[in-house]
Amino acid sequence: MAKETMGKTFFVAFALCVVCSVLVSGAAVVLKPTQVANKLEDKKKNILSAAGLYEEGADVAALFEQIEARVVDLQSGQYMDDMDPGTFDFVRAAKDDELGAAIDAAQDRAGIKRRSRFIPVYLVRKHGQVDKIVLPLYGKGLWSTLYGFLALDRDDLTTIRSLVYYQHGETPGLGGEVDNPAWKALWNGKQAFDAKGNISIQVMRGAVDPSSQTASSQVDGLSGATITSRGVHDMLHYWLSDEAYGPYLKRLRSERGMS
């Protein structure tokens, strides 16, 4: 029987590590296209959910044909026809010196420090006409950054149809209630802006008083999750402001002859 030596033991361990590394690397390369496809599919599901179009088991690709994706220059509010909305990563672009920009601390209500100068938006068509606009947004909660989509009616650009979060790390049963269908249902029909064009949407500390004159712009806060509720409120006020989607929404209003 061959005598065991320290050298042989190290060799076997090294060879095993090399083989395992090759197998893991190979699997990662082989599976990457599937992972990318699954991530894109999940993204489309969330956009469709925000648009009110998603149904469990439905053909996502077919439903997504009702949606036109465009990239917007947030400073000018103009579409960037030379940029591909399907591949543009606005979160990664925020870190880029050319594509991203630092946010003044006094304006950074979302707590994100930097944002991309460009962002994809999604035009939801119904009977050939744009019915809703789905806007990506993100901001700080209590424990995490929350990523979601806000859907506005195209007719008035102020009526909220949905607010959907697709990624966060908030506490289940507390801040994690942003995923609760009952809470998400509260957003439908709420007013993002008042008659003068000022941002009016509010996430309350507690329940909305239905008799209040401003109830149409108020949503119940998340019970036991004051900081997460405040985070949702603040990110909406940042992204709807002139620092973000403001120029884009103003351009769309001017095209419709809105004040």
C-alpha positions as CSV (number, residue, x, y, z in Angstrom):
1,M,0.0,0.0,0.0
2,A,1.4,3.4,-1.0
3,K,2.5,5.5,2.0
4,E,0.4,8.6,2.6
5,T,2.5,11.8,2.5
6,M,1.7,15.5,3.3
7,G,2.6,16.3,-0.3
8,K,0.1,13.9,-1.7
9,T,-2.6,15.2,0.6
10,F,-2.0,18.8,-0.5
11,F,-2.0,17.7,-4.2
12,V,-5.3,15.9,-3.9
13,A,-6.9,18.9,-2.1
14,F,-5.5,21.3,-4.7
15,A,-6.7,19.1,-7.6
16,L,-10.2,18.9,-6.0
17,C,-10.3,22.7,-5.6
18,V,-9.3,23.2,-9.2
19,V,-11.9,20.7,-10.5
20,C,-14.7,22.2,-8.3
21,S,-13.7,25.8,-9.5
22,V,-13.9,24.7,-13.1
23,L,-17.3,23.1,-12.6
24,V,-18.7,26.1,-10.7
25,S,-17.3,28.6,-13.3
26,G,-18.7,26.5,-16.1
27,A,-22.1,26.2,-14.5
28,A,-22.1,30.0,-14.0
29,V,-21.3,30.6,-17.7
30,V,-23.9,28.1,-18.9
31,L,-26.6,29.4,-16.6
32,K,-26.0,33.1,-17.1
33,P,-28.2,33.5,-20.2
34,T,-31.1,31.8,-18.3
35,Q,-30.5,34.0,-15.2
36,V,-30.5,37.1,-17.4
37,A,-33.7,36.0,-19.1
38,N,-35.4,35.2,-15.8
39,K,-34.4,38.6,-14.4
40,L,-35.9,40.3,-17.5
41,E,-39.1,38.3,-17.2
42,D,-39.5,39.2,-13.6
43,K,-38.9,42.9,-14.4
44,K,-41.6,42.7,-17.1
45,K,-44.0,41.1,-14.6
46,N,-43.5,43.9,-12.2
47,I,-44.1,46.6,-14.8
48,L,-47.2,44.8,-16.0
49,S,-48.4,44.6,-12.4
50,A,-47.9,48.3,-11.9
51,A,-49.8,48.8,-15.2
52,G,-52.7,46.7,-13.9
53,L,-52.2,44.1,-16.7
54,Y,-50.5,41.2,-15.1
55,E,-52.4,37.9,-14.4
56,E,-50.8,34.8,-12.9
57,G,-50.0,32.3,-15.7
58,A,-50.5,34.8,-18.5
59,D,-48.2,35.2,-21.5
60,V,-45.9,37.9,-20.3
61,A,-44.3,38.6,-23.7
62,A,-47.8,39.0,-25.3
63,L,-49.0,41.3,-22.5
64,F,-45.8,43.4,-22.7
65,E,-46.6,44.2,-26.4
66,Q,-49.0,46.8,-24.9
67,I,-46.1,48.6,-23.4
68,E,-43.7,50.9,-25.1
69,A,-40.4,51.6,-23.2
70,R,-38.5,54.9,-23.7
71,V,-35.5,56.4,-22.1
72,V,-36.0,59.9,-20.7
73,D,-33.4,62.6,-20.1
74,L,-34.5,63.8,-16.6
75,Q,-33.1,67.3,-17.0
76,S,-34.8,68.1,-20.3
77,G,-37.7,65.7,-20.1
78,Q,-37.0,64.6,-23.7
79,Y,-36.9,61.1,-25.0
80,M,-33.5,59.7,-25.9
81,D,-34.1,57.7,-29.0
82,D,-30.5,56.6,-29.3
83,M,-30.6,54.7,-25.9
84,D,-32.0,51.2,-25.5
85,P,-34.5,51.0,-22.6
86,G,-34.2,47.2,-22.6
87,T,-30.6,47.2,-21.6
88,F,-30.1,50.6,-19.8
89,D,-29.4,50.0,-16.1
90,F,-30.3,53.3,-14.4
91,V,-29.1,52.0,-11.0
92,R,-25.6,51.2,-12.3
93,A,-25.6,54.4,-14.4
94,A,-26.0,56.4,-11.2
95,K,-22.5,55.4,-10.2
96,D,-21.0,56.4,-13.6
97,D,-19.3,59.8,-13.8
98,E,-20.8,60.7,-17.2
99,L,-24.2,59.0,-16.9
100,G,-24.9,59.8,-13.3
101,A,-24.9,62.9,-11.1
102,A,-24.7,63.6,-7.4
103,I,-27.8,64.9,-5.7
104,D,-27.5,68.0,-3.4
105,A,-28.1,66.8,0.1
106,A,-30.8,69.4,0.6
107,Q,-32.7,68.0,-2.3
108,D,-32.1,64.3,-1.7
109,R,-35.3,63.3,0.0
110,A,-35.0,59.8,-1.3
111,G,-31.6,59.3,0.4
112,I,-30.0,57.9,-2.6
113,K,-27.0,60.4,-3.0
114,R,-26.7,59.9,-6.7
115,R,-29.1,59.2,-9.6
116,S,-28.8,58.5,-13.3
117,R,-29.3,61.4,-15.7
118,F,-31.4,59.1,-17.8
119,I,-34.1,56.6,-16.9
120,P,-36.5,54.2,-18.7
121,V,-40.2,54.9,-18.5
122,Y,-43.1,52.7,-19.7
123,L,-46.0,53.9,-21.8
124,V,-49.0,51.6,-21.4
125,R,-51.3,51.5,-24.4
126,K,-55.0,50.8,-24.5
127,H,-56.8,50.8,-27.9
128,G,-53.8,52.3,-29.5
129,Q,-53.6,55.3,-27.1
130,V,-51.3,55.8,-24.1
131,D,-53.4,55.0,-21.0
132,K,-50.9,55.1,-18.2
133,I,-47.3,55.9,-17.6
134,V,-45.2,53.7,-15.4
135,L,-42.2,55.4,-13.7
136,P,-39.4,53.6,-11.9
137,L,-38.4,55.0,-8.5
138,Y,-36.3,54.0,-5.5
139,G,-35.3,55.4,-2.1
140,K,-34.3,54.5,1.5
141,G,-36.6,52.8,3.9
142,L,-35.6,51.6,7.4
143,W,-33.2,48.8,6.6
144,S,-32.9,48.9,2.8
145,T,-33.4,50.7,-0.5
146,L,-36.9,50.1,-1.9
147,Y,-37.2,49.7,-5.7
148,G,-40.6,50.1,-7.3
149,F,-42.8,51.4,-10.0
150,L,-45.4,54.2,-9.9
151,A,-48.2,54.3,-12.4
152,L,-50.0,57.6,-13.3
153,D,-53.0,58.1,-15.6
154,R,-51.9,59.6,-18.9
155,D,-55.1,61.8,-19.1
156,D,-54.2,64.0,-16.2
157,L,-50.7,62.9,-15.1
158,T,-51.8,63.2,-11.5
159,T,-54.1,60.3,-10.7
160,I,-52.1,57.4,-9.2
161,R,-53.2,53.9,-10.4
162,S,-50.6,51.8,-8.5
163,L,-47.4,51.8,-6.5
164,V,-45.6,48.5,-6.6
165,Y,-42.3,47.6,-4.9
166,Y,-40.3,44.7,-6.4
167,Q,-37.2,44.7,-4.2
168,H,-36.5,45.7,-0.6
169,G,-35.3,44.4,2.7
170,E,-37.8,45.8,5.1
171,T,-39.0,43.9,8.2
172,P,-41.7,41.3,7.4
173,G,-45.0,42.3,9.0
174,L,-43.9,45.9,9.5
175,G,-42.2,47.8,6.7
176,G,-42.5,44.7,4.5
177,E,-46.2,45.4,4.4
178,V,-45.5,47.5,1.3
179,D,-46.1,44.2,-0.4
180,N,-49.5,43.7,1.2
181,P,-52.2,43.7,-1.5
182,A,-54.6,45.6,0.8
183,W,-52.1,48.5,1.3
184,K,-51.2,48.5,-2.4
185,A,-54.9,48.8,-3.2
186,L,-55.1,52.1,-1.3
187,W,-53.1,53.9,-3.9
188,N,-55.5,53.5,-6.8
189,G,-57.2,56.9,-7.5
190,K,-55.1,59.0,-5.1
191,Q,-53.9,62.4,-6.4
192,A,-50.2,63.0,-6.8
193,F,-50.6,66.7,-7.4
194,D,-53.0,69.4,-6.4
195,A,-54.9,71.8,-8.7
196,K,-51.9,74.2,-8.7
197,G,-49.5,71.4,-9.7
198,N,-47.8,71.1,-6.3
199,I,-47.0,67.6,-5.1
200,S,-49.8,66.7,-2.7
201,I,-49.5,62.9,-2.1
202,Q,-48.9,62.0,1.5
203,V,-48.3,58.8,3.5
204,M,-49.8,59.5,6.8
205,R,-48.8,58.5,10.3
206,G,-51.8,56.4,10.9
207,A,-55.1,56.1,9.0
208,V,-56.6,58.7,6.7
209,D,-59.6,60.6,7.9
210,P,-62.1,60.1,5.0
211,S,-63.9,63.3,5.9
212,S,-60.7,65.4,5.4
213,Q,-60.7,67.7,2.3
214,T,-57.2,66.3,1.5
215,A,-58.1,62.6,1.9
216,S,-57.8,62.1,-1.9
217,S,-54.1,62.8,-1.6
218,Q,-53.5,60.7,1.5
219,V,-52.7,57.1,2.1
220,D,-52.7,55.2,5.4
221,G,-49.2,54.8,6.9
222,L,-47.8,51.3,7.6
223,S,-48.7,50.2,11.1
224,G,-45.5,50.0,13.3
225,A,-43.3,51.1,10.4
226,T,-43.1,54.9,10.7
227,I,-39.6,55.1,9.1
228,T,-40.6,52.9,6.1
229,S,-43.8,55.0,5.6
230,R,-41.7,58.2,5.7
231,G,-39.3,56.7,3.2
232,V,-42.1,55.9,0.8
233,H,-43.5,59.5,1.2
234,D,-40.1,61.1,0.7
235,M,-39.1,59.1,-2.3
236,L,-42.4,60.0,-4.0
237,H,-41.8,63.7,-3.3
238,Y,-38.3,63.4,-4.7
239,W,-39.1,61.5,-7.9
240,L,-42.1,63.7,-8.7
241,S,-40.2,66.9,-8.1
242,D,-38.3,69.1,-10.6
243,E,-35.1,67.2,-9.5
244,A,-36.4,64.1,-11.2
245,Y,-39.6,63.5,-13.3
246,G,-40.8,67.0,-13.0
247,P,-39.5,68.3,-16.4
248,Y,-40.8,65.1,-18.1
249,L,-44.3,65.4,-16.7
250,K,-44.4,69.2,-17.5
251,R,-43.5,68.4,-21.1
252,L,-46.2,65.8,-21.3
253,R,-48.7,68.3,-19.8
254,S,-47.8,71.0,-22.2
255,E,-48.3,68.6,-25.2
256,R,-51.9,68.0,-23.9
257,G,-52.4,71.7,-23.3
258,M,-52.6,71.3,-19.5
259,S,-51.5,74.1,-17.2
